[in-house]
Amino acid sequence: MRHPLQHLRGNAIRALRSQGLQVDVLGEDMQSKLVEEARKACLLVNLPFVHRAASRVPFSVLKYAMTLDGKIAASSGHAAWISSKLSRNRVFELRGRSDAIIVGGNTVRRDNPRLTARHGGGHMPIRIVLSQSLDLPEEANLWDLSDVSTVVVTQRGARRSFQRYLASKGVEVVEFDILNPRDVMEYFHDRGYLSILWECGGTLAASAISSGVIHKVFAFVAPKIIGGKNAPSPVGELGMVEMSQALDLIDVCFEQ
């Protein structure tokens, strides 16, 4: 496939051809149903890079595990474990292919996650916490920077003393005048982030979807039913009142 960045497009192809190598460009020199599938595979494997070339935000994947009746935790908030060990290994793979993982304050308070890739070395994504009020615990696994760093993003002026406490731990704090996912994503795009994995709860997921910064969904659906009118679901309030407003996903695939 051609380079997605206009100023670099064609350079490598010309260089290879000048050395006498045959280079076929999908969709140009070769055309068939098989080639179209190959072109799609090329685009998919380079999706974050292609997206970055065309957009001001990193390619973002929303990941969640839920029961068959659409709950991400029991009414008490208890959530371990909804899915299987195989699913969790897949999540570690997803993390290993991401530049950063994002969670909200609720996830830090309730789950105290580590958000490491746990695959025996290799790439470790940065951990990002989005918290408007900075109502976060003093003791949290994410403040342990021995494996990988953490960035806390908050609203300007929030809990100055806690900001100083985080800074003393080595945690980077970034302030925004108004905290919204699109501004945050544009900021991390400018910092060079290519691919972001959102492992947040329903409130932040709804805000990210509403802001138009989620591009792909990985939903792990477990054959369990837990019920509960107040049990949380993967996506919070989006303000939709009719089924015709529902977001339709494309290129859907399933695996067991």
Secondary structure by P-SEA (a helix, b strand, c coil): cccccccccaaaaaaaaaabbbbbccccccccaaaaaaaaaaaaaaaaaaaaacccccbbbbbbccccccccccccccccccccaaaaaaaaaaaaaccbbbbcaaaaacccccccccccccbbbbbbbbbccccccccccccccccbbbbbbbccccaaaaaaaaaaacbbbbbbccccaaaaaaaaaaacccbbbbcccaaaaaaaaaaccccbbbbbbccccccccccccccccccccccccccccccccccc
